[in-house]
Amino acid sequence: MQRTLTLQTTQHIGEVVKLQGWVDTKRDHGKLTFIDLRDRTGTVQCVGYQKMGELTPESVIEVVGQVKERPENMINAESATGAVEIDVREYTVLGKAGSLPIPIDTDGSEIAEEMRLKYRYLDLRRERMQKNVRVRSELTRALSEALYEREFVNIETPMLTKSTKEGARDFVVPARLQPGLFYALPQSPQQYKQLLMTAGFERYFQVARCIRDEDLRSDRGFEFTQLDLEMSFPESRESVMELVETVVKQAVTSVGGKMQQDPFPVVSYPEALEKYGADKFDLRTEQEKKNGVLAFAWVVDFPFFKKVDAKDVAEVRDGKSGWTFTHNPFSSPIPEHIEWLKNKEHIGEIITAQYDLVCNGYEVGGGSIRAHSPELLTAVFEIMGYSSEEITEGVGHMLEAFGVGTPPHGGIALGLDRLAMLLTGETSLKESIAFPMTGSGKTAVMQAPAPISDEQLRELHLATQLPKK
Amino acid sequence: MQRTLTLQTTQHIGEVVKLQGWVDTKRDHGKLTFIDLRDRTGTVQCVGYQKMGELTPESVIEVVGQVKERPENMINAESATGAVEIDVREYTVLGKAGSLPIPIDTDGSEIAEEMRLKYRYLDLRRERMQKNVRVRSELTRALSEALYEREFVNIETPMLTKSTKEGARDFVVPARLQPGLFYALPQSPQQYKQLLMTAGFERYFQVARCIRDEDLRSDRGFEFTQLDLEMSFPESRESVMELVETVVKQAVTSVGGKMQQDPFPVVSYPEALEKYGADKFDLRTEQEKKNGVLAFAWVVDFPFFKKVDAKDVAEVRDGKSGWTFTHNPFSSPIPEHIEWLKNKEHIGEIITAQYDLVCNGYEVGGGSIRAHSPELLTAVFEIMGYSSEEITEGVGHMLEAFGVGTPPHGGIALGLDRLAMLLTGETSLKESIAFPMTGSGKTAVMQAPAPISDEQLRELHLATQLPKK
């Protein structure tokens, strides 16, 4: 018989079943041993003979026994299987557990992060973490399915690619076969997704792995995942926003999320600053916070450019002219400001066709109508002080693509980690990621980064130059 | 009005429609210009006035016009929209195409690979490539959905991780914040997926991006994608094979693939060598080859270990004892040979609980029942000559995980690139990947790998040591 713990009905009474799972709790009562056996579907009480006292908590066992009705006074109304118990005839230890390095019967918040993540395979057994990971999976499924239904094509883009000028530092990968040269890991599939519009796919999406070498924050690692989409021939920015809103609502509803306003309110950037003091804001009432409501809103009408902030190294590097982009250099301005961009006038006043999706005080998505003419994209980089050689080197392939019949297009990237975090009522991104990095950039469970051998360094034609201690 | 080219019915006749798409072909007939307008759904003939003669092939245009019935003698029965034409009233150029660097009205096989991939955004406009990319998307959708339906949880695993001893070279990523240390990009999520079994998810899958620094072959780049899955408590290797077979059949059938034998034949490794001379073989008849049939088969009973082949650098590095694994060091032997492994006897005769899925002469998947006890995994690495320090350093975290209650488990990795290639009748993996690498390891479209700045090298505490020319 296959394993199951879906014994909440009484129709299995009398059957002999074979169950497999973890020893959730154990209670020795003289000659009898009571085990709560746990698997992914729940727990069930097993009553066994004395020898079962040998079992250690969290060991994996197989139990063969008869399903019995509990006496009336022993029924546990709080458990889905509380009306029955398994009268154990035999059992086998499939995977013994020794002493546990971290407790898993708490919510985990009392444990140092390094320890939680070193033993993540245990940490994930918490009911809360099981739920978080499963909700994220269902959210991914629902978002993907909503897009497939609307004829979006799921297309993978390269992981070993080129620096894409998106404002943050790249992680680089030495190319063994081409000494001295490096791939960059993608900060986002921005350019590839636009090229897929040039290629005529019209509707693209991807659950995209993105990697940025940014300074770590307590709740953020180097990796993140975005639900990335792009579409051709949008009537306006509003038509992309409308499609995204429909998809988000469908997906969030299907995984049980409750949303506040429908349609999502649209707030202009100046209005957001005035009313909320920031371009990310929380529209929930106290009561809605308690009820786990998600309050989505759109923010539009951002300035395209801003004066370079000298504190931001990555921006300064790209911003010799004193101007840099606020959101995305590949955006178009709003239609009314296209001439300004072409003429490089009123630079600080040019409004980008960008739209951010915010939820409960977080930015959960950002997108725009893109520039799709060589002239516009060139003007953006010229305003940021790029020479024509640098423009060719950086985005020459995009300019070429825009010269072979590229349709108007726009899209968005939704932060899957953040959406999953908000849906599960968490406040740290790490609680919605199975194996997040530690705050010091270590990979969960495994000791990475790690040294590599001299032979590997030689093969890569590299030498390390360590700072003096 | 929204765009559409689904005008194959005559119910639109008389309507004024707005269409957007690419100029597929253009014919000037004196005062009239005939345009075949193409979008993702097909083409439709547009008849316009002389000025449309300005349009260049592959330009993106918007057309407003009336749908008219064609005269009987002008009906094109070979086109889905051949009974109608659009009488153009006005048109706009949305994205002008200049001269095209590569032709796209051929199948592309006459064009040098470097050119095809440099201009991939054009190359992908070929009908064949459009179909290939869309079939791959539908295959991914169908495989994922078949697994979601069976309660598999979609879980992402890290891209920045640690070397995982899987036989090939790792790509490494210098850690700026931890000078001298490197992450490795994942060759597969093997260890993480096993740890998810320890974590109690019981059923995991992922469309996993994998990256290996292997010497390039004409049809293979450094990146590949696998449909990766793992499940706990399999009754036997056959029960995993059965589930995988069901999922593959369901997905392949749903995207229109035709399969040969049902159930898939199971061939032992010795039998395969004897009958076909290899562990990958093609069971199709000539007629089935013409009909695009997929002939799947399982291969089982591989030896666990083999003598190290001195030509394989990566294997020699791991094989000080003279033995290395044939498939996967994390596998279990078949139940009958577990004692041999523990006792390190009959090493060359130990059979692994590995199963390969082959199709039309290619290996399209490989998996196994895993070792889930510290004792077995340790014995495997000891046989391969690892010292106890090296074992702790390499897989100590796995041994620890096996000591906190790990269930028996097994799984498989299906090669999504290969499955998509076979489904679309292609013979090169590159035809089933949107942006594959060139044979010399260059990223499609973008000039990567590329030099990085001295400043970036300094930040990474690295220096390049180029070979003398």
Boltz contact constraints between the chains, C-beta under 6 A:
constraints:
  - contact:
      token1: [A, 3]
      token2: [B, 233]
      max_distance: 6.0
  - contact:
      token1: [A, 20]
      token2: [B, 233]
      max_distance: 6.0
  - contact:
      token1: [A, 22]
      token2: [B, 405]
      max_distance: 6.0
  - contact:
      token1: [A, 40]
      token2: [B, 202]
      max_distance: 6.0
  - contact:
      token1: [A, 58]
      token2: [B, 405]
      max_distance: 6.0
  - contact:
      token1: [A, 59]
      token2: [B, 405]
      max_distance: 6.0
  - contact:
      token1: [A, 60]
      token2: [B, 405]
      max_distance: 6.0
  - contact:
      token1: [A, 60]
      token2: [B, 407]
      max_distance: 6.0
  - contact:
      token1: [A, 94]
      token2: [B, 408]
      max_distance: 6.0
  - contact:
      token1: [A, 95]
      token2: [B, 372]
      max_distance: 6.0
  - contact:
      token1: [A, 95]
      token2: [B, 405]
      max_distance: 6.0
  - contact:
      token1: [A, 95]
      token2: [B, 406]
      max_distance: 6.0
  - contact:
      token1: [A, 95]
      token2: [B, 407]
      max_distance: 6.0
  - contact:
      token1: [A, 97]
      token2: [B, 404]
      max_distance: 6.0
  - contact:
      token1: [A, 97]
      token2: [B, 405]
      max_distance: 6.0
  - contact:
      token1: [A, 98]
      token2: [B, 403]
      max_distance: 6.0
  - contact:
      token1: [A, 100]
      token2: [B, 404]
      max_distance: 6.0
  - contact:
      token1: [A, 121]
      token2: [B, 195]
      max_distance: 6.0
  - contact:
      token1: [A, 121]
      token2: [B, 198]
      max_distance: 6.0
  - contact:
      token1: [A, 121]
      token2: [B, 199]
      max_distance: 6.0
  - contact:
      token1: [A, 121]
      token2: [B, 401]
      max_distance: 6.0
  - contact:
      token1: [A, 122]
      token2: [B, 404]
      max_distance: 6.0
  - contact:
      token1: [A, 124]
      token2: [B, 199]
      max_distance: 6.0
  - contact:
      token1: [A, 125]
      token2: [B, 199]
      max_distance: 6.0
  - contact:
      token1: [A, 125]
      token2: [B, 200]
      max_distance: 6.0
  - contact:
      token1: [A, 134]
      token2: [B, 153]
      max_distance: 6.0
  - contact:
      token1: [A, 137]
      token2: [B, 153]
      max_distance: 6.0
  - contact:
      token1: [A, 137]
      token2: [B, 154]
      max_distance: 6.0
  - contact:
      token1: [A, 140]
      token2: [B, 154]
      max_distance: 6.0
  - contact:
      token1: [A, 141]
      token2: [B, 148]
      max_distance: 6.0
  - contact:
      token1: [A, 148]
      token2: [B, 141]
      max_distance: 6.0
  - contact:
      token1: [A, 153]
      token2: [B, 134]
      max_distance: 6.0
  - contact:
      token1: [A, 153]
      token2: [B, 137]
      max_distance: 6.0
  - contact:
      token1: [A, 154]
      token2: [B, 137]
      max_distance: 6.0
  - contact:
      token1: [A, 154]
      token2: [B, 140]
      max_distance: 6.0
  - contact:
      token1: [A, 155]
      token2: [B, 133]
      max_distance: 6.0
  - contact:
      token1: [A, 155]
      token2: [B, 434]
      max_distance: 6.0
  - contact:
      token1: [A, 157]
      token2: [B, 435]
      max_distance: 6.0
  - contact:
      token1: [A, 158]
      token2: [B, 435]
      max_distance: 6.0
  - contact:
      token1: [A, 158]
      token2: [B, 443]
      max_distance: 6.0
  - contact:
      token1: [A, 159]
      token2: [B, 209]
      max_distance: 6.0
  - contact:
      token1: [A, 159]
      token2: [B, 223]
      max_distance: 6.0
  - contact:
      token1: [A, 161]
      token2: [B, 443]
      max_distance: 6.0
  - contact:
      token1: [A, 161]
      token2: [B, 448]
      max_distance: 6.0
  - contact:
      token1: [A, 162]
      token2: [B, 446]
      max_distance: 6.0
  - contact:
      token1: [A, 162]
      token2: [B, 448]
      max_distance: 6.0
  - contact:
      token1: [A, 162]
      token2: [B, 450]
      max_distance: 6.0
  - contact:
      token1: [A, 171]
      token2: [B, 173]
      max_distance: 6.0
  - contact:
      token1: [A, 172]
      token2: [B, 452]
      max_distance: 6.0
  - contact:
      token1: [A, 173]
      token2: [B, 171]
      max_distance: 6.0
  - contact:
      token1: [A, 173]
      token2: [B, 173]
      max_distance: 6.0
  - contact:
      token1: [A, 175]
      token2: [B, 449]
      max_distance: 6.0
  - contact:
      token1: [A, 176]
      token2: [B, 213]
      max_distance: 6.0
  - contact:
      token1: [A, 177]
      token2: [B, 441]
      max_distance: 6.0
  - contact:
      token1: [A, 178]
      token2: [B, 449]
      max_distance: 6.0
  - contact:
      token1: [A, 179]
      token2: [B, 466]
      max_distance: 6.0
  - contact:
      token1: [A, 179]
      token2: [B, 467]
      max_distance: 6.0
  - contact:
      token1: [A, 180]
      token2: [B, 464]
      max_distance: 6.0
  - contact:
      token1: [A, 180]
      token2: [B, 466]
      max_distance: 6.0
  - contact:
      token1: [A, 181]
      token2: [B, 449]
      max_distance: 6.0
  - contact:
      token1: [A, 181]
      token2: [B, 450]
      max_distance: 6.0
  - contact:
      token1: [A, 182]
      token2: [B, 449]
      max_distance: 6.0
  - contact:
      token1: [A, 182]
      token2: [B, 452]
      max_distance: 6.0
  - contact:
      token1: [A, 183]
      token2: [B, 448]
      max_distance: 6.0
  - contact:
      token1: [A, 183]
      token2: [B, 449]
      max_distance: 6.0
  - contact:
      token1: [A, 195]
      token2: [B, 121]
      max_distance: 6.0
  - contact:
      token1: [A, 198]
      token2: [B, 121]
      max_distance: 6.0
  - contact:
      token1: [A, 199]
      token2: [B, 121]
      max_distance: 6.0
  - contact:
      token1: [A, 199]
      token2: [B, 124]
      max_distance: 6.0
  - contact:
      token1: [A, 199]
      token2: [B, 125]
      max_distance: 6.0
  - contact:
      token1: [A, 200]
      token2: [B, 125]
      max_distance: 6.0
  - contact:
      token1: [A, 202]
      token2: [B, 40]
      max_distance: 6.0
  - contact:
      token1: [A, 209]
      token2: [B, 159]
      max_distance: 6.0
  - contact:
      token1: [A, 213]
      token2: [B, 176]
      max_distance: 6.0
  - contact:
      token1: [A, 223]
      token2: [B, 159]
      max_distance: 6.0
  - contact:
      token1: [A, 233]
      token2: [B, 3]
      max_distance: 6.0
  - contact:
      token1: [A, 233]
      token2: [B, 20]
      max_distance: 6.0
  - contact:
      token1: [A, 372]
      token2: [B, 95]
      max_distance: 6.0
  - contact:
      token1: [A, 397]
      token2: [B, 445]
      max_distance: 6.0
  - contact:
      token1: [A, 397]
      token2: [B, 446]
      max_distance: 6.0
  - contact:
      token1: [A, 401]
      token2: [B, 121]
      max_distance: 6.0
  - contact:
      token1: [A, 403]
      token2: [B, 98]
      max_distance: 6.0
  - contact:
      token1: [A, 404]
      token2: [B, 97]
      max_distance: 6.0
  - contact:
      token1: [A, 404]
      token2: [B, 100]
      max_distance: 6.0
  - contact:
      token1: [A, 404]
      token2: [B, 122]
      max_distance: 6.0
  - contact:
      token1: [A, 405]
      token2: [B, 22]
      max_distance: 6.0
  - contact:
      token1: [A, 405]
      token2: [B, 58]
      max_distance: 6.0
  - contact:
      token1: [A, 405]
      token2: [B, 59]
      max_distance: 6.0
  - contact:
      token1: [A, 405]
      token2: [B, 60]
      max_distance: 6.0
  - contact:
      token1: [A, 405]
      token2: [B, 95]
      max_distance: 6.0
  - contact:
      token1: [A, 405]
      token2: [B, 97]
      max_distance: 6.0
  - contact:
      token1: [A, 406]
      token2: [B, 95]
      max_distance: 6.0
  - contact:
      token1: [A, 407]
      token2: [B, 60]
      max_distance: 6.0
  - contact:
      token1: [A, 407]
      token2: [B, 95]
      max_distance: 6.0
  - contact:
      token1: [A, 408]
      token2: [B, 94]
      max_distance: 6.0
  - contact:
      token1: [A, 434]
      token2: [B, 155]
      max_distance: 6.0
  - contact:
      token1: [A, 435]
      token2: [B, 157]
      max_distance: 6.0
  - contact:
      token1: [A, 435]
      token2: [B, 158]
      max_distance: 6.0
  - contact:
      token1: [A, 441]
      token2: [B, 177]
      max_distance: 6.0
  - contact:
      token1: [A, 443]
      token2: [B, 158]
      max_distance: 6.0
  - contact:
      token1: [A, 443]
      token2: [B, 161]
      max_distance: 6.0
  - contact:
      token1: [A, 445]
      token2: [B, 397]
      max_distance: 6.0
  - contact:
      token1: [A, 446]
      token2: [B, 162]
      max_distance: 6.0
  - contact:
      token1: [A, 446]
      token2: [B, 397]
      max_distance: 6.0
  - contact:
      token1: [A, 448]
      token2: [B, 161]
      max_distance: 6.0
  - contact:
      token1: [A, 448]
      token2: [B, 162]
      max_distance: 6.0
  - contact:
      token1: [A, 448]
      token2: [B, 183]
      max_distance: 6.0
  - contact:
      token1: [A, 449]
      token2: [B, 175]
      max_distance: 6.0
  - contact:
      token1: [A, 449]
      token2: [B, 178]
      max_distance: 6.0
  - contact:
      token1: [A, 449]
      token2: [B, 181]
      max_distance: 6.0
  - contact:
      token1: [A, 449]
      token2: [B, 182]
      max_distance: 6.0
  - contact:
      token1: [A, 449]
      token2: [B, 183]
      max_distance: 6.0
  - contact:
      token1: [A, 450]
      token2: [B, 181]
      max_distance: 6.0
  - contact:
      token1: [A, 452]
      token2: [B, 172]
      max_distance: 6.0
  - contact:
      token1: [A, 452]
      token2: [B, 182]
      max_distance: 6.0
  - contact:
      token1: [A, 461]
      token2: [B, 464]
      max_distance: 6.0
  - contact:
      token1: [A, 461]
      token2: [B, 465]
      max_distance: 6.0
  - contact:
      token1: [A, 461]
      token2: [B, 466]
      max_distance: 6.0
  - contact:
      token1: [A, 462]
      token2: [B, 462]
      max_distance: 6.0
  - contact:
      token1: [A, 463]
      token2: [B, 463]
      max_distance: 6.0
  - contact:
      token1: [A, 463]
      token2: [B, 465]
      max_distance: 6.0
  - contact:
      token1: [A, 464]
      token2: [B, 180]
      max_distance: 6.0
  - contact:
      token1: [A, 464]
      token2: [B, 461]
      max_distance: 6.0
  - contact:
      token1: [A, 465]
      token2: [B, 461]
      max_distance: 6.0
  - contact:
      token1: [A, 465]
      token2: [B, 463]
      max_distance: 6.0
  - contact:
      token1: [A, 466]
      token2: [B, 179]
      max_distance: 6.0
  - contact:
      token1: [A, 466]
      token2: [B, 180]
      max_distance: 6.0
  - contact:
      token1: [A, 466]
      token2: [B, 461]
      max_distance: 6.0
  - contact:
      token1: [A, 467]
      token2: [B, 179]
      max_distance: 6.0
